[in-house]
Amino acid sequence: MRAAWRFAIGFAVAAALSAAGTAAGYHTQFVANNCNWAAPTPIASFTRDASITVALYARYEGYQWGGGCWDDDNRDDSPGDPTENPNTGGEGPDCSGFTFKIWREALDEGSTAFHQWWRLRFVHGPYTAARFMSAHGAANYPLSKSAAIKMDAFASTQHIGMIYAPNADGTDRIIEAKGEAYGTNIWTRTYRGSSSYSGVRRLGWSQP
Amino acid sequence: MSAASGGASREWRERRGQPPRRSSVLLGALVAVLALLAGCSDQNSAPDRLMDGSKAGSPPVELEGVERSVLTKVEVVAPSERAGTLSSSCLEQDWGIKPVGDSVERIGVATESVTFREVEDRGVFGCSRSVGPQDSQRRWCGIAYGRLYQGRLRDPRLDILCGTAEEPVGFAWVTPAHVTRYVSVEQPGYVEVYEVAGDLPVRVATVSGVEYERSSARFEILEHDDEGRLVHRYTLEPAVAG
């Protein structure tokens, strides 16, 4: 009888700990605990190479639907969030928020100004992938995919990724926030040859 | 909604010029309701025109808990009947995806929208616009795509880049409950009512709930069944994503 009680109590404690661990995974409170709403810093110019440097800070930092805030510790501090749920408050950007922030766009869709959003400044911006695909916003304009170079983007109705480096075989190394299961990283993609994707360029880069 | 009765009650008190007694409040509320039902309230009346200039109607049934409502127009358009319609105009955009089945066109007080289903039920997509300043190059100020998971959206696909002259407008898809016939959204001073149609999510708008800085919005939603019974009342707070 005593052994049965021990087993029952042990089972209950294990179940409670297991449930607590799951809940913690869903509610890391990364945004609430780490992110801010500080005003962006306007900057006069921005190069494609500099934007690559900025983008690489987000590499390995995870993915968050509707997200826009990350640190630089090379790990996803909020893994395993449910997909397409912006309320989990996890680390990392989604694809369109990543592009908005790395392209240093302004919240005002009529502006082409560059705004520096710091890594821990939570911002997604007003554009979805479909919006980028249609080159909505004064800072974005449509581009022939054959003319696309580093830090131009390919966008579909559902996704957008920026060119990290074109490959010789017609594919590209794309830096993108791909999804909760994948995080933010660089992958070789065939977006350039896909009819689902259009080219889009951020207006006003300084060279290179 | 509550603003209607509250405003009417306040007016009534002002006319009386003294604090009302309880019986007087009840009488005043009754008078106000009768006045609204009779359509003789001018200052507090709901908009009488829709965005296309047509006369605004009322829901065919009384919706529980709703006053000063405006029924939006809805049209289910078959693929063979698209020529010259809002649906046709929306498809001029290079979507890179194909629609299947009927589309649903909606015209509200300050907004219009079209919703399509993507082939193989992969998603829904569509266009929207509002009464505010327009880009002369574009018929539509809003576009959206939402992926379906087993026939349902997980995210309402908020779009906030349209606006009236004063405020940004937010659009979102609402997936109504199975018994819902009408989806209503509280607007400043009135309630905009959308009839469920075409077995598609309902693209609703708010003309006052957008928080542009946070790329999010707030929709106060009511759902009623075909007899006007309140089925569901909730706040939808989507954010721009994906």
Interface residues (C-beta under 8 A of the other chain):
Chain A: W37 W65 G66 T83 E84 N85 P86 D94 C95 S96 G97 L107 E109 V123 H124 G125 P126 Y127 T128 A129 A130 R131 M133 S134 H136 G137 S156 T157 Q158 H159 S195 S196 Y197 S198
Chain B: Q93 D94 W95 G96 I97 G123 F125 I143 A144 Y145 R147 Y149 R154 D155 R157 D159 I160 L161 Y212 E213 S215 P238 A239 V240 A241 G242
